[in-house]
Amino acid sequence: KAFVLVFIGTVIQDLTIHGSH
């Protein structure tokens, strides 16, 4: 399940980065 958590974390960071810009 760790893989899923890492994947979700990466997606959230990606959305946050694009959201900031």
Phi and psi restraints in degrees (range 20) as a CNS / XPLOR table:
assign (resid 1 and name C) (resid 2 and name N)
       (resid 2 and name CA) (resid 2 and name C) 1.0 -59.4 20.0 2
assign (resid 2 and name N) (resid 2 and name CA)
       (resid 2 and name C) (resid 3 and name N) 1.0 -37.3 20.0 2
assign (resid 2 and name C) (resid 3 and name N)
       (resid 3 and name CA) (resid 3 and name C) 1.0 -58.6 20.0 2
assign (resid 3 and name N) (resid 3 and name CA)
       (resid 3 and name C) (resid 4 and name N) 1.0 -42.0 20.0 2
assign (resid 3 and name C) (resid 4 and name N)
       (resid 4 and name CA) (resid 4 and name C) 1.0 -62.4 20.0 2
assign (resid 4 and name N) (resid 4 and name CA)
       (resid 4 and name C) (resid 5 and name N) 1.0 -43.5 20.0 2
assign (resid 4 and name C) (resid 5 and name N)
       (resid 5 and name CA) (resid 5 and name C) 1.0 -62.6 20.0 2
assign (resid 5 and name N) (resid 5 and name CA)
       (resid 5 and name C) (resid 6 and name N) 1.0 -41.7 20.0 2
assign (resid 5 and name C) (resid 6 and name N)
       (resid 6 and name CA) (resid 6 and name C) 1.0 -65.0 20.0 2
assign (resid 6 and name N) (resid 6 and name CA)
       (resid 6 and name C) (resid 7 and name N) 1.0 -42.7 20.0 2
assign (resid 6 and name C) (resid 7 and name N)
       (resid 7 and name CA) (resid 7 and name C) 1.0 -61.6 20.0 2
assign (resid 7 and name N) (resid 7 and name CA)
       (resid 7 and name C) (resid 8 and name N) 1.0 -47.2 20.0 2
assign (resid 7 and name C) (resid 8 and name N)
       (resid 8 and name CA) (resid 8 and name C) 1.0 -61.7 20.0 2
assign (resid 8 and name N) (resid 8 and name CA)
       (resid 8 and name C) (resid 9 and name N) 1.0 -42.3 20.0 2
assign (resid 8 and name C) (resid 9 and name N)
       (resid 9 and name CA) (resid 9 and name C) 1.0 -61.3 20.0 2
assign (resid 9 and name N) (resid 9 and name CA)
       (resid 9 and name C) (resid 10 and name N) 1.0 -40.5 20.0 2
assign (resid 9 and name C) (resid 10 and name N)
       (resid 10 and name CA) (resid 10 and name C) 1.0 -65.1 20.0 2
assign (resid 10 and name N) (resid 10 and name CA)
       (resid 10 and name C) (resid 11 and name N) 1.0 -42.1 20.0 2
assign (resid 10 and name C) (resid 11 and name N)
       (resid 11 and name CA) (resid 11 and name C) 1.0 -63.6 20.0 2
assign (resid 11 and name N) (resid 11 and name CA)
       (resid 11 and name C) (resid 12 and name N) 1.0 -43.6 20.0 2
assign (resid 11 and name C) (resid 12 and name N)
       (resid 12 and name CA) (resid 12 and name C) 1.0 -62.0 20.0 2
assign (resid 12 and name N) (resid 12 and name CA)
       (resid 12 and name C) (resid 13 and name N) 1.0 -44.0 20.0 2
assign (resid 12 and name C) (resid 13 and name N)
       (resid 13 and name CA) (resid 13 and name C) 1.0 -63.1 20.0 2
assign (resid 13 and name N) (resid 13 and name CA)
       (resid 13 and name C) (resid 14 and name N) 1.0 -40.7 20.0 2
assign (resid 13 and name C) (resid 14 and name N)
       (resid 14 and name CA) (resid 14 and name C) 1.0 -62.6 20.0 2
assign (resid 14 and name N) (resid 14 and name CA)
       (resid 14 and name C) (resid 15 and name N) 1.0 -44.5 20.0 2
assign (resid 14 and name C) (resid 15 and name N)
       (resid 15 and name CA) (resid 15 and name C) 1.0 -64.7 20.0 2
assign (resid 15 and name N) (resid 15 and name CA)
       (resid 15 and name C) (resid 16 and name N) 1.0 -38.9 20.0 2
assign (resid 15 and name C) (resid 16 and name N)
       (resid 16 and name CA) (resid 16 and name C) 1.0 -65.6 20.0 2
assign (resid 16 and name N) (resid 16 and name CA)
       (resid 16 and name C) (resid 17 and name N) 1.0 -42.5 20.0 2
assign (resid 16 and name C) (resid 17 and name N)
       (resid 17 and name CA) (resid 17 and name C) 1.0 -63.4 20.0 2
assign (resid 17 and name N) (resid 17 and name CA)
       (resid 17 and name C) (resid 18 and name N) 1.0 -46.8 20.0 2
assign (resid 17 and name C) (resid 18 and name N)
       (resid 18 and name CA) (resid 18 and name C) 1.0 -67.0 20.0 2
assign (resid 18 and name N) (resid 18 and name CA)
       (resid 18 and name C) (resid 19 and name N) 1.0 -33.6 20.0 2
assign (resid 18 and name C) (resid 19 and name N)
       (resid 19 and name CA) (resid 19 and name C) 1.0 -67.0 20.0 2
assign (resid 19 and name N) (resid 19 and name CA)
       (resid 19 and name C) (resid 20 and name N) 1.0 -37.8 20.0 2
assign (resid 19 and name C) (resid 20 and name N)
       (resid 20 and name CA) (resid 20 and name C) 1.0 -64.6 20.0 2
assign (resid 20 and name N) (resid 20 and name CA)
       (resid 20 and name C) (resid 21 and name N) 1.0 -41.9 20.0 2
